[in-house]
Amino acid sequence: MKKLLKIETELGQATTEYALVLLGAAVIALLVIAWATDGGGAGRIGELFDTVLSGIFDRTEELGQ
């Protein structure tokens, strides 16, 4: 009986840890969204996409020649 109680307690602990990890991930996601929309991050994200796409297009043009 004591072993069964220990397993049930560990299962509850795993569920709690999972919920805390999800909560932490949600907080980080909200901070990133807030930064990207209000904190001037939108311009930086746009610059990042422009740089990445320019690099891809430059490489495909080099391969085509």
BELSULVEN-V80147 format. One record per pair of residues at least 24 apart in sequence whose C-alpha atoms are under 6 Angstrom apart, sorted by sequence separation. I is the first residue (numbers start at 0). J is the second residue. D is the distance in Angstrom with one decimal. If there is no record, write none. Layout:
BEGIN
I;J;D
I;J;D
END
This chain:
BEGIN
none
END
